[in-house]
């Protein structure tokens, strides 16, 4: 399935680039193909859609064919956990943000993680988090 950048991804990437941060988009060599990957800092960023990843504020299972949708969306969440665990096992820090979050706030939090990882003497496994 072809991947296209969502508006929240574009806004966040534009701000990160403006700050001088360089990254890879949909890095094919990493589990789950992170939306944004900082290879030197070993930071994988995912911008999750509220519908597809069951945002606690905006995620809702459609009423039509609800059993099918519930299984589909739960599988998406399960797949997210699996790819997060794979990335963590490779020594990557994994960060998830929701598409409804303010792009500037997200960029601030990504930059903080990026700085933290670049300054860390040793990057061991870190548990994935929704920051």
The first five atom37 places (N, CA, C, CB, O) and aatype in JSON, in Angstrom:
{
  "aatype": [20, 20, 20, 20, 20, 20, 20, 20, 20, 20, 20, 20, 20, 20, 20, 20, 20, 20, 20, 20, 20, 20, 20, 20, 20, 20, 20, 20, 20, 20, 20, 20, 20, 20, 20, 20, 20, 20, 20, 20, 20, 20, 20, 20, 20, 20, 20, 20, 20, 20, 20, 20, 20, 20, 20, 20, 20, 20, 20, 20, 20, 20, 20, 20, 20, 20, 20, 20, 20, 20, 20, 20, 20, 20, 20, 20, 20, 20, 20, 20, 20, 20, 20, 20, 20, 20, 20, 20, 20, 20, 20, 20, 20, 20, 20, 20, 20, 20, 20, 20, 20, 20, 20, 20, 20, 20, 20, 20, 20, 20, 20, 20, 20, 20, 20, 20, 20, 20, 20, 20, 20, 20, 20, 20, 20, 20, 20, 20, 20, 20, 20],
  "atom_mask": [
    [1, 1, 1, 1, 1],
    [1, 1, 1, 1, 1],
    [1, 1, 1, 1, 1],
    [1, 1, 1, 1, 1],
    [1, 1, 1, 1, 1],
    [1, 1, 1, 1, 1],
    [1, 1, 1, 1, 1],
    [1, 1, 1, 1, 1],
    [1, 1, 1, 1, 1],
    [1, 1, 1, 1, 1],
    [1, 1, 1, 1, 1],
    [1, 1, 1, 1, 1],
    [1, 1, 1, 1, 1],
    [1, 1, 1, 1, 1],
    [1, 1, 1, 1, 1],
    [1, 1, 1, 1, 1],
    [1, 1, 1, 1, 1],
    [1, 1, 1, 1, 1],
    [1, 1, 1, 1, 1],
    [1, 1, 1, 1, 1],
    [1, 1, 1, 1, 1],
    [1, 1, 1, 1, 1],
    [1, 1, 1, 1, 1],
    [1, 1, 1, 1, 1],
    [1, 1, 1, 1, 1],
    [1, 1, 1, 1, 1],
    [1, 1, 1, 1, 1],
    [1, 1, 1, 1, 1],
    [1, 1, 1, 1, 1],
    [1, 1, 1, 1, 1],
    [1, 1, 1, 1, 1],
    [1, 1, 1, 1, 1],
    [1, 1, 1, 1, 1],
    [1, 1, 1, 1, 1],
    [1, 1, 1, 1, 1],
    [1, 1, 1, 1, 1],
    [1, 1, 1, 1, 1],
    [1, 1, 1, 1, 1],
    [1, 1, 1, 1, 1],
    [1, 1, 1, 1, 1],
    [1, 1, 1, 1, 1],
    [1, 1, 1, 1, 1],
    [1, 1, 1, 1, 1],
    [1, 1, 1, 1, 1],
    [1, 1, 1, 1, 1],
    [1, 1, 1, 1, 1],
    [1, 1, 1, 1, 1],
    [1, 1, 1, 1, 1],
    [1, 1, 1, 1, 1],
    [1, 1, 1, 1, 1],
    [1, 1, 1, 1, 1],
    [1, 1, 1, 1, 1],
    [1, 1, 1, 1, 1],
    [1, 1, 1, 1, 1],
    [1, 1, 1, 1, 1],
    [1, 1, 1, 1, 1],
    [1, 1, 1, 1, 1],
    [1, 1, 1, 1, 1],
    [1, 1, 1, 1, 1],
    [1, 1, 1, 1, 1],
    [1, 1, 1, 1, 1],
    [1, 1, 1, 1, 1],
    [1, 1, 1, 1, 1],
    [1, 1, 1, 1, 1],
    [1, 1, 1, 1, 1],
    [1, 1, 1, 1, 1],
    [1, 1, 1, 1, 1],
    [1, 1, 1, 1, 1],
    [1, 1, 1, 1, 1],
    [1, 1, 1, 1, 1],
    [1, 1, 1, 1, 1],
    [1, 1, 1, 1, 1],
    [1, 1, 1, 1, 1],
    [1, 1, 1, 1, 1],
    [1, 1, 1, 1, 1],
    [1, 1, 1, 1, 1],
    [1, 1, 1, 1, 1],
    [1, 1, 1, 1, 1],
    [1, 1, 1, 1, 1],
    [1, 1, 1, 1, 1],
    [1, 1, 1, 1, 1],
    [1, 1, 1, 1, 1],
    [1, 1, 1, 1, 1],
    [1, 1, 1, 1, 1],
    [1, 1, 1, 1, 1],
    [1, 1, 1, 1, 1],
    [1, 1, 1, 1, 1],
    [1, 1, 1, 1, 1],
    [1, 1, 1, 1, 1],
    [1, 1, 1, 1, 1],
    [1, 1, 1, 1, 1],
    [1, 1, 1, 1, 1],
    [1, 1, 1, 1, 1],
    [1, 1, 1, 1, 1],
    [1, 1, 1, 1, 1],
    [1, 1, 1, 1, 1],
    [1, 1, 1, 1, 1],
    [1, 1, 1, 1, 1],
    [1, 1, 1, 1, 1],
    [1, 1, 1, 1, 1],
    [1, 1, 1, 1, 1],
    [1, 1, 1, 1, 1],
    [1, 1, 1, 1, 1],
    [1, 1, 1, 1, 1],
    [1, 1, 1, 1, 1],
    [1, 1, 1, 1, 1],
    [1, 1, 1, 1, 1],
    [1, 1, 1, 1, 1],
    [1, 1, 1, 1, 1],
    [1, 1, 1, 1, 1],
    [1, 1, 1, 1, 1],
    [1, 1, 1, 1, 1],
    [1, 1, 1, 1, 1],
    [1, 1, 1, 1, 1],
    [1, 1, 1, 1, 1],
    [1, 1, 1, 1, 1],
    [1, 1, 1, 1, 1],
    [1, 1, 1, 1, 1],
    [1, 1, 1, 1, 1],
    [1, 1, 1, 1, 1],
    [1, 1, 1, 1, 1],
    [1, 1, 1, 1, 1],
    [1, 1, 1, 1, 1],
    [1, 1, 1, 1, 1],
    [1, 1, 1, 1, 1],
    [1, 1, 1, 1, 1],
    [1, 1, 1, 1, 1],
    [1, 1, 1, 1, 1],
    [1, 1, 1, 1, 1],
    [1, 1, 1, 1, 1],
    [1, 1, 1, 1, 1]
  ],
  "atom_positions": [
    [[0.85, -1.17, 0.0], [0.0, 0.0, 0.0], [0.9, 1.24, 0.0], [-0.97, 0.0, 1.23], [1.79, 1.36, 0.84]],
    [[0.68, 2.16, -0.93], [1.52, 3.35, -0.97], [1.32, 4.21, 0.27], [1.22, 4.18, -2.23], [0.22, 4.3, 0.82]],
    [[2.39, 4.83, 0.7], [2.32, 5.69, 1.88], [2.3, 7.14, 1.42], [3.51, 5.43, 2.84], [3.05, 7.54, 0.53]],
    [[1.44, 7.9, 2.04], [1.44, 9.33, 1.75], [1.54, 10.07, 3.08], [0.16, 9.75, 0.96], [1.05, 9.6, 4.11]],
    [[2.16, 11.2, 3.03], [2.33, 11.99, 4.24], [1.03, 12.72, 4.56], [3.48, 12.99, 4.08], [0.38, 13.29, 3.69]],
    [[0.67, 12.69, 5.83], [-0.51, 13.42, 6.27], [-0.11, 14.86, 6.57], [-1.15, 12.74, 7.52], [1.07, 15.16, 6.72]],
    [[-1.08, 15.72, 6.66], [-0.8, 17.13, 6.97], [-0.06, 17.27, 8.32], [-2.1, 17.93, 7.0], [0.91, 18.02, 8.39]],
    [[-0.5, 16.58, 9.38], [0.26, 16.7, 10.64], [1.73, 16.28, 10.48], [-0.4, 15.86, 11.73], [2.62, 16.93, 11.03]],
    [[1.98, 15.21, 9.73], [3.37, 14.79, 9.5], [4.15, 15.87, 8.77], [3.41, 13.48, 8.68], [5.28, 16.19, 9.15]],
    [[3.55, 16.44, 7.74], [4.24, 17.47, 6.97], [4.57, 18.69, 7.82], [3.38, 17.9, 5.78], [5.67, 19.23, 7.73]],
    [[3.62, 19.11, 8.64], [3.85, 20.28, 9.49], [4.96, 20.02, 10.51], [2.55, 20.67, 10.22], [5.81, 20.88, 10.76]],
    [[4.95, 18.84, 11.09], [5.98, 18.49, 12.08], [7.34, 18.38, 11.39], [5.63, 17.17, 12.8], [8.33, 18.91, 11.9]],
    [[7.39, 17.71, 10.25], [8.67, 17.57, 9.54], [9.2, 18.92, 9.11], [8.51, 16.66, 8.32], [10.4, 19.17, 9.19]],
    [[8.34, 19.8, 8.64], [8.77, 21.13, 8.22], [9.4, 21.88, 9.4], [7.58, 21.94, 7.66], [10.43, 22.54, 9.24]],
    [[8.78, 21.78, 10.56], [9.32, 22.47, 11.74], [10.65, 21.86, 12.18], [8.31, 22.42, 12.9], [11.58, 22.59, 12.52]],
    [[10.75, 20.54, 12.16], [12.01, 19.89, 12.54], [13.13, 20.29, 11.57], [11.85, 18.36, 12.56], [14.25, 20.55, 12.0]],
    [[12.82, 20.34, 10.3], [13.81, 20.73, 9.29], [14.23, 22.18, 9.5], [13.25, 20.53, 7.86], [15.41, 22.52, 9.39]],
    [[13.26, 23.04, 9.81], [13.55, 24.45, 10.07], [14.53, 24.59, 11.24], [12.26, 25.24, 10.36], [15.34, 25.51, 11.27]],
    [[14.43, 23.68, 12.2], [15.31, 23.71, 13.37], [16.68, 23.08, 13.08], [14.65, 22.98, 14.53], [17.54, 23.01, 13.97]],
    [[16.88, 22.64, 11.86], [18.17, 22.06, 11.5], [18.3, 20.58, 11.78], [19.25, 22.78, 12.2], [19.4, 20.02, 11.7]],
    [[17.21, 19.94, 12.12], [17.23, 18.52, 12.43], [17.0, 17.74, 11.14], [16.16, 18.15, 13.5], [16.03, 17.99, 10.42]],
    [[17.89, 16.8, 10.85], [17.77, 16.02, 9.62], [17.35, 14.59, 9.97], [19.12, 16.02, 8.83], [17.77, 14.05, 10.99]],
    [[16.53, 14.02, 9.14], [15.88, 12.75, 9.44], [15.58, 12.0, 8.16], [14.6, 12.97, 10.25], [15.74, 12.53, 7.06]],
    [[15.16, 10.77, 8.31], [14.67, 9.96, 7.19], [13.16, 9.8, 7.34], [15.39, 8.55, 7.14], [12.64, 9.73, 8.45]],
    [[12.5, 9.75, 6.21], [11.04, 9.6, 6.19], [10.69, 8.17, 5.79], [10.38, 10.64, 5.21], [11.21, 7.66, 4.79]],
    [[9.82, 7.52, 6.57], [9.38, 6.15, 6.28], [10.57, 5.23, 6.01], [8.43, 6.13, 5.07], [10.63, 4.55, 4.99]],
    [[11.51, 5.22, 6.93], [12.76, 4.46, 6.79], [12.45, 2.97, 6.56], [13.66, 4.63, 8.06], [11.96, 2.29, 7.45]],
    [[12.74, 2.49, 5.36], [12.36, 1.14, 4.95], [13.12, 0.04, 5.68], [12.57, 0.99, 3.48], [12.63, -1.09, 5.75]],
    [[14.29, 0.34, 6.21], [15.1, -0.7, 6.84], [14.76, -0.93, 8.31], [16.55, -0.35, 6.71], [15.35, -1.8, 8.95]],
    [[13.83, -0.16, 8.84], [13.46, -0.3, 10.25], [12.08, -0.94, 10.38], [13.47, 1.07, 10.95], [11.21, -0.72, 9.54]],
    [[11.87, -1.72, 11.45], [10.55, -2.3, 11.68], [9.48, -1.22, 11.77], [10.56, -3.15, 12.96], [9.66, -0.22, 12.47]],
    [[8.38, -1.41, 11.08], [7.26, -0.49, 11.14], [7.42, 0.77, 10.3], [7.04, -0.1, 12.52], [6.51, 1.59, 10.26]],
    [[8.56, 0.93, 9.63], [8.82, 2.11, 8.81], [8.39, 3.4, 9.51], [8.1, 1.98, 7.47], [7.36, 3.98, 9.15]],
    [[9.15, 3.84, 10.5], [8.78, 5.06, 11.24], [8.5, 6.24, 10.31], [9.88, 5.43, 12.22], [9.14, 6.39, 9.27]],
    [[7.54, 7.07, 10.71], [7.23, 8.27, 9.92], [8.45, 9.18, 9.85], [6.04, 9.03, 10.54], [8.72, 9.77, 8.8]],
    [[9.18, 9.28, 10.95], [10.39, 10.1, 11.02], [11.43, 9.29, 11.8], [10.12, 11.51, 11.72], [11.14, 8.79, 12.89]],
    [[12.63, 9.14, 11.23], [13.69, 8.39, 11.91], [14.96, 9.22, 11.94], [13.94, 7.04, 11.2], [15.45, 9.69, 10.92]],
    [[15.49, 9.39, 13.13], [16.78, 10.05, 13.33], [17.79, 8.93, 13.57], [16.75, 11.09, 14.55], [17.89, 8.4, 14.68]],
    [[18.53, 8.57, 12.53], [19.38, 7.38, 12.6], [20.52, 7.52, 13.6], [19.93, 7.06, 11.25], [20.82, 6.58, 14.33]],
    [[21.16, 8.67, 13.64], [22.29, 8.83, 14.58], [21.82, 8.85, 16.03], [23.05, 10.12, 14.27], [22.51, 8.35, 16.92]],
    [[20.66, 9.41, 16.27], [20.12, 9.46, 17.64], [19.3, 8.23, 17.98], [19.27, 10.71, 17.82], [18.85, 8.07, 19.12]],
    [[19.1, 7.35, 17.01], [18.28, 6.15, 17.18], [16.92, 6.5, 17.79], [19.01, 5.12, 18.07], [16.51, 5.94, 18.81]],
    [[16.25, 7.43, 17.14], [14.93, 7.89, 17.58], [13.94, 7.65, 16.44], [14.96, 9.39, 17.99], [14.09, 8.2, 15.35]],
    [[12.92, 6.84, 16.71], [11.87, 6.54, 15.74], [10.59, 7.24, 16.18], [11.65, 5.0, 15.59], [10.15, 7.07, 17.32]],
    [[10.0, 8.02, 15.28], [8.81, 8.81, 15.6], [7.65, 8.35, 14.72], [9.08, 10.33, 15.42], [7.8, 8.19, 13.51]],
    [[6.51, 8.16, 15.35], [5.28, 7.82, 14.64], [4.23, 8.88, 14.95], [4.78, 6.4, 15.03], [4.01, 9.23, 16.11]],
    [[3.58, 9.38, 13.91], [2.46, 10.31, 14.07], [1.21, 9.47, 13.79], [2.57, 11.58, 13.09], [0.9, 9.16, 12.64]],
    [[0.51, 9.11, 14.85], [-0.61, 8.19, 14.74], [-1.92, 8.91, 14.45], [-0.74, 7.38, 16.0], [-2.24, 9.92, 15.07]],
    [[-2.66, 8.37, 13.5], [-3.98, 8.88, 13.2], [-4.95, 8.46, 14.29], [-4.46, 8.37, 11.82], [-4.93, 7.32, 14.76]],
    [[-5.8, 9.38, 14.69], [-6.73, 9.12, 15.79], [-7.65, 7.94, 15.5], [-7.57, 10.36, 16.08], [-7.89, 7.1, 16.37]],
    [[-8.17, 7.85, 14.28], [-9.08, 6.77, 13.94], [-8.35, 5.43, 13.89], [-9.77, 7.05, 12.6], [-8.76, 4.47, 14.54]],
    [[-7.28, 5.37, 13.12], [-6.6, 4.1, 12.84], [-5.86, 3.52, 14.03], [-5.65, 4.29, 11.71], [-5.6, 2.31, 14.06]],
    [[-5.52, 4.33, 15.01], [-4.74, 3.85, 16.14], [-5.48, 3.99, 17.47], [-3.42, 4.59, 16.22], [-4.87, 3.9, 18.54]],
    [[-6.78, 4.22, 17.41], [-7.67, 4.27, 18.57], [-7.24, 5.29, 19.63], [-7.74, 2.91, 19.2], [-7.01, 4.95, 20.79]],
    [[-7.14, 6.53, 19.22], [-6.85, 7.62, 20.14], [-7.89, 7.62, 21.26], [-6.84, 9.0, 19.39], [-9.09, 7.51, 20.98]],
    [[-7.45, 7.74, 22.51], [-8.42, 7.73, 23.61], [-9.38, 8.92, 23.58], [-7.7, 7.72, 24.93], [-10.47, 8.85, 24.16]],
    [[-9.0, 10.01, 22.92], [-9.87, 11.18, 22.84], [-10.8, 11.13, 21.63], [-9.04, 12.45, 22.78], [-11.97, 11.51, 21.72]],
    [[-10.28, 10.67, 20.48], [-11.04, 10.77, 19.24], [-11.29, 9.44, 18.53], [-10.34, 11.68, 18.31], [-12.07, 9.39, 17.58]],
    [[-10.65, 8.39, 18.97], [-10.8, 7.1, 18.3], [-12.12, 6.46, 18.67], [-9.65, 6.16, 18.66], [-12.44, 6.31, 19.85]],
    [[-12.88, 6.09, 17.67], [-14.17, 5.43, 17.9], [-14.39, 4.38, 16.83], [-15.33, 6.47, 17.91], [-14.08, 4.59, 15.66]],
    [[-14.91, 3.25, 17.24], [-15.22, 2.18, 16.3], [-16.53, 2.53, 15.59], [-15.32, 0.79, 17.02], [-17.51, 2.85, 16.25]],
    [[-16.54, 2.47, 14.26], [-17.78, 2.77, 13.53], [-18.91, 1.83, 13.94], [-17.54, 2.67, 12.01], [-18.67, 0.68, 14.29]],
    [[-20.12, 2.33, 13.89], [-21.28, 1.53, 14.28], [-21.62, 0.47, 13.24], [-22.48, 2.44, 14.51], [-22.05, -0.63, 13.59]],
    [[-21.44, 0.79, 11.96], [-21.69, -0.2, 10.91], [-20.55, -1.21, 10.89], [-21.84, 0.49, 9.53], [-19.38, -0.84, 10.86]],
    [[-20.92, -2.48, 10.91], [-19.93, -3.56, 10.86], [-18.93, -3.42, 12.02], [-19.19, -3.56, 9.5], [-17.73, -3.6, 11.82]],
    [[-19.43, -3.11, 13.2], [-18.58, -2.77, 14.33], [-17.65, -3.9, 14.77], [-19.43, -2.36, 15.5], [-16.53, -3.63, 15.19]],
    [[-18.08, -5.14, 14.67], [-17.21, -6.25, 15.08], [-15.97, -6.31, 14.2], [-17.98, -7.6, 15.02], [-14.85, -6.48, 14.69]],
    [[-16.17, -6.16, 12.9], [-15.03, -6.19, 11.98], [-14.1, -5.02, 12.26], [-15.52, -6.15, 10.52], [-12.88, -5.19, 12.33]],
    [[-14.67, -3.82, 12.41], [-13.84, -2.64, 12.66], [-13.1, -2.74, 13.98], [-14.7, -1.39, 12.65], [-11.93, -2.36, 14.06]],
    [[-13.75, -3.24, 15.01], [-13.09, -3.37, 16.32], [-11.88, -4.28, 16.21], [-14.08, -3.91, 17.38], [-10.81, -3.97, 16.74]],
    [[-12.04, -5.42, 15.53], [-10.92, -6.34, 15.35], [-9.81, -5.7, 14.53], [-11.39, -7.64, 14.67], [-8.63, -5.83, 14.86]],
    [[-10.18, -5.01, 13.47], [-9.21, -4.35, 12.59], [-8.4, -3.3, 13.37], [-9.92, -3.68, 11.4], [-7.17, -3.29, 13.29]],
    [[-9.08, -2.44, 14.1], [-8.4, -1.37, 14.82], [-7.57, -1.91, 15.99], [-9.42, -0.36, 15.33], [-6.49, -1.39, 16.27]],
    [[-8.06, -2.94, 16.67], [-7.28, -3.56, 17.75], [-6.01, -4.2, 17.19], [-8.12, -4.61, 18.5], [-4.96, -4.17, 17.82]],
    [[-6.11, -4.78, 16.0], [-4.92, -5.37, 15.36], [-3.91, -4.27, 15.03], [-5.32, -6.15, 14.07], [-2.71, -4.49, 15.17]],
    [[-4.37, -3.11, 14.61], [-3.45, -1.99, 14.36], [-2.69, -1.63, 15.63], [-4.23, -0.75, 13.84], [-1.47, -1.44, 15.6]],
    [[-3.4, -1.55, 16.75], [-2.77, -1.21, 18.03], [-1.78, -2.3, 18.43], [-3.85, -1.02, 19.14], [-0.68, -2.0, 18.91]],
    [[-2.16, -3.55, 18.24], [-1.27, -4.66, 18.56], [-0.02, -4.61, 17.68], [-2.0, -6.01, 18.37], [1.09, -4.83, 18.17]],
    [[-0.18, -4.33, 16.4], [0.95, -4.22, 15.47], [1.88, -3.08, 15.9], [0.45, -4.0, 14.03], [3.1, -3.19, 15.8]],
    [[1.29, -1.98, 16.37], [2.1, -0.87, 16.88], [3.0, -1.34, 18.02], [1.2, 0.3, 17.36], [4.2, -1.04, 18.04]],
    [[2.44, -2.08, 18.95], [3.22, -2.58, 20.09], [4.34, -3.51, 19.62], [2.31, -3.32, 21.09], [5.46, -3.46, 20.13]],
    [[4.03, -4.37, 18.65], [5.03, -5.31, 18.14], [6.2, -4.56, 17.5], [4.4, -6.26, 17.12], [7.36, -4.88, 17.77]],
    [[5.9, -3.58, 16.65], [7.0, -2.85, 15.99], [7.77, -2.01, 17.01], [6.45, -1.94, 14.86], [8.99, -1.84, 16.88]],
    [[7.09, -1.48, 18.02], [7.78, -0.73, 19.08], [8.76, -1.63, 19.81], [6.75, -0.13, 20.07], [9.9, -1.23, 20.08]],
    [[8.33, -2.84, 20.13], [9.2, -3.78, 20.83], [10.4, -4.16, 19.97], [8.42, -5.03, 21.23], [11.52, -4.3, 20.48]],
    [[10.18, -4.34, 18.67], [11.28, -4.66, 17.76], [12.29, -3.52, 17.71], [10.75, -4.96, 16.35], [13.5, -3.75, 17.78]],
    [[11.8, -2.31, 17.6], [12.7, -1.15, 17.56], [13.45, -1.0, 18.87], [11.91, 0.13, 17.25], [14.66, -0.73, 18.87]],
    [[12.76, -1.16, 19.98], [13.41, -1.05, 21.3], [14.5, -2.11, 21.45], [12.36, -1.2, 22.42], [15.56, -1.83, 22.01]],
    [[14.24, -3.31, 20.96], [15.24, -4.38, 21.04], [16.49, -4.04, 20.24], [14.64, -5.7, 20.55], [17.57, -4.53, 20.53]],
    [[16.33, -3.19, 19.22], [17.47, -2.75, 18.41], [18.16, -1.53, 19.01], [17.0, -2.43, 16.99], [19.1, -0.99, 18.42]],
    [[17.68, -1.08, 20.18], [18.3, 0.06, 20.86], [17.72, 1.41, 20.48], [19.74, 0.07, 20.58], [18.32, 2.44, 20.78]],
    [[16.58, 1.41, 19.82], [15.95, 2.66, 19.4], [14.97, 3.15, 20.46], [15.22, 2.47, 18.06], [14.34, 2.36, 21.16]],
    [[14.87, 4.46, 20.57], [13.83, 5.09, 21.37], [12.64, 5.28, 20.43], [14.31, 6.46, 22.01], [12.8, 5.76, 19.31]],
    [[11.46, 4.92, 20.89], [10.25, 5.02, 20.07], [9.32, 6.04, 20.71], [9.55, 3.63, 19.92], [9.04, 5.98, 21.91]],
    [[8.84, 6.97, 19.9], [7.91, 7.99, 20.4], [6.7, 8.06, 19.47], [8.6, 9.38, 20.5], [6.84, 8.09, 18.25]],
    [[5.52, 8.08, 20.07], [4.27, 8.2, 19.32], [3.6, 9.52, 19.69], [3.32, 6.99, 19.61], [3.61, 9.94, 20.85]],
    [[3.03, 10.15, 18.7], [2.26, 11.37, 18.9], [0.96, 11.22, 18.13], [3.06, 12.65, 18.44], [0.9, 10.51, 17.13]],
    [[-0.08, 11.9, 18.6], [-1.38, 11.85, 17.92], [-1.46, 12.96, 16.88], [-2.53, 11.97, 18.94], [-0.88, 14.03, 17.04]],
    [[-2.2, 12.68, 15.82], [-2.34, 13.66, 14.74], [-3.01, 14.95, 15.21], [-3.12, 13.06, 13.6], [-2.83, 15.99, 14.58]],
    [[-3.78, 14.9, 16.29], [-4.49, 16.1, 16.76], [-3.61, 17.01, 17.61], [-5.72, 15.7, 17.55], [-4.01, 18.13, 17.95]],
    [[-2.41, 16.55, 17.97], [-1.54, 17.37, 18.83], [-0.95, 18.53, 18.05], [-0.42, 16.5, 19.43], [-0.76, 18.45, 16.83]],
    [[-0.68, 19.61, 18.75], [-0.11, 20.8, 18.14], [1.28, 20.49, 17.56], [-0.02, 21.96, 19.16], [2.15, 20.01, 18.29]],
    [[1.49, 20.74, 16.26], [2.77, 20.41, 15.63], [3.99, 21.05, 16.3], [2.74, 20.83, 14.19], [5.05, 20.43, 16.37]],
    [[3.85, 22.28, 16.79], [4.97, 22.94, 17.46], [5.31, 22.24, 18.78], [4.65, 24.42, 17.71], [6.48, 22.06, 19.1]],
    [[4.29, 21.85, 19.54], [4.52, 21.11, 20.79], [5.18, 19.76, 20.51], [3.2, 20.91, 21.55], [6.1, 19.35, 21.21]],
    [[4.69, 19.09, 19.48], [5.27, 17.8, 19.1], [6.73, 17.98, 18.7], [4.47, 17.15, 17.94], [7.59, 17.21, 19.12]],
    [[7.01, 18.99, 17.89], [8.39, 19.26, 17.47], [9.28, 19.55, 18.68], [8.43, 20.45, 16.48], [10.43, 19.1, 18.71]],
    [[8.76, 20.28, 19.66], [9.53, 20.55, 20.88], [9.88, 19.25, 21.61], [8.73, 21.48, 21.83], [11.02, 19.06, 22.04]],
    [[8.91, 18.36, 21.74], [9.14, 17.11, 22.46], [10.07, 16.18, 21.68], [7.81, 16.4, 22.73], [10.9, 15.48, 22.26]],
    [[9.93, 16.18, 20.34], [10.84, 15.38, 19.52], [12.26, 15.92, 19.66], [10.41, 15.39, 18.03], [13.21, 15.15, 19.81]],
    [[12.41, 17.23, 19.61], [13.74, 17.83, 19.74], [14.37, 17.48, 21.09], [13.67, 19.35, 19.56], [15.57, 17.21, 21.16]],
    [[13.58, 17.49, 22.15], [14.11, 17.14, 23.47], [14.6, 15.69, 23.5], [13.02, 17.36, 24.56], [15.67, 15.41, 24.03]],
    [[13.82, 14.78, 22.92], [14.24, 13.38, 22.86], [15.49, 13.23, 21.99], [13.1, 12.5, 22.31], [16.39, 12.47, 22.33]],
    [[15.52, 13.94, 20.89], [16.66, 13.91, 19.96], [17.93, 14.36, 20.68], [16.39, 14.81, 18.73], [18.98, 13.72, 20.58]],
    [[17.82, 15.48, 21.41], [18.97, 15.98, 22.17], [19.41, 14.97, 23.23], [18.64, 17.34, 22.83], [20.59, 14.68, 23.38]],
    [[18.44, 14.44, 23.94], [18.72, 13.46, 25.0], [19.44, 12.24, 24.42], [17.41, 13.03, 25.69], [20.42, 11.77, 25.01]],
    [[18.98, 11.74, 23.3], [19.6, 10.55, 22.7], [20.98, 10.85, 22.13], [18.71, 10.0, 21.6], [21.87, 10.0, 22.2]],
    [[21.16, 12.03, 21.59], [22.46, 12.4, 21.03], [23.5, 12.55, 22.13], [22.36, 13.69, 20.22], [24.69, 12.3, 21.92]],
    [[23.06, 12.97, 23.32], [23.97, 13.19, 24.43], [24.19, 11.94, 25.28], [23.46, 14.3, 25.31], [25.13, 11.89, 26.07]],
    [[23.34, 10.94, 25.11], [23.44, 9.72, 25.92], [24.72, 8.97, 25.55], [22.19, 8.82, 25.73], [24.98, 8.73, 24.37]],
    [[25.51, 8.58, 26.56], [26.74, 7.87, 26.27], [26.5, 6.49, 25.65], [27.56, 7.72, 27.52], [27.27, 6.04, 24.81]],
    [[25.43, 5.84, 26.07], [25.13, 4.52, 25.53], [23.63, 4.42, 25.36], [25.67, 3.39, 26.45], [22.86, 4.69, 26.28]],
    [[23.22, 4.02, 24.16], [21.8, 3.88, 23.89], [21.4, 2.42, 24.07], [21.44, 4.37, 22.46], [21.59, 1.61, 23.17]],
    [[20.85, 2.1, 25.22], [20.35, 0.75, 25.45], [18.9, 0.68, 25.02], [20.5, 0.35, 26.94], [18.4, 1.58, 24.35]],
    [[18.25, -0.39, 25.39], [16.85, -0.51, 25.01], [16.01, 0.43, 25.88], [16.36, -1.96, 25.15], [16.23, 0.55, 27.08]],
    [[15.08, 1.07, 25.24], [14.18, 1.98, 25.94], [12.75, 1.57, 25.63], [14.44, 3.48, 25.53], [12.45, 1.16, 24.51]],
    [[11.91, 1.68, 26.59], [10.53, 1.28, 26.36], [9.82, 2.33, 25.52], [9.8, 1.06, 27.7], [10.04, 3.53, 25.7]],
    [[8.95, 1.87, 24.6], [8.21, 2.81, 23.77], [7.26, 3.63, 24.61], [7.44, 2.06, 22.67], [6.8, 3.19, 25.67]],
    [[6.96, 4.81, 24.14], [6.08, 5.67, 24.92], [5.28, 6.58, 24.0], [6.88, 6.5, 25.92], [5.7, 6.93, 22.9]],
    [[4.14, 6.94, 24.49], [3.32, 7.95, 23.85], [3.63, 9.22, 24.61], [1.76, 7.6, 23.86], [3.18, 9.4, 25.74]],
    [[4.39, 10.11, 23.99], [4.81, 11.34, 24.67], [3.98, 12.51, 24.24], [6.27, 11.62, 24.43], [4.2, 13.63, 24.72]]
  ]
}
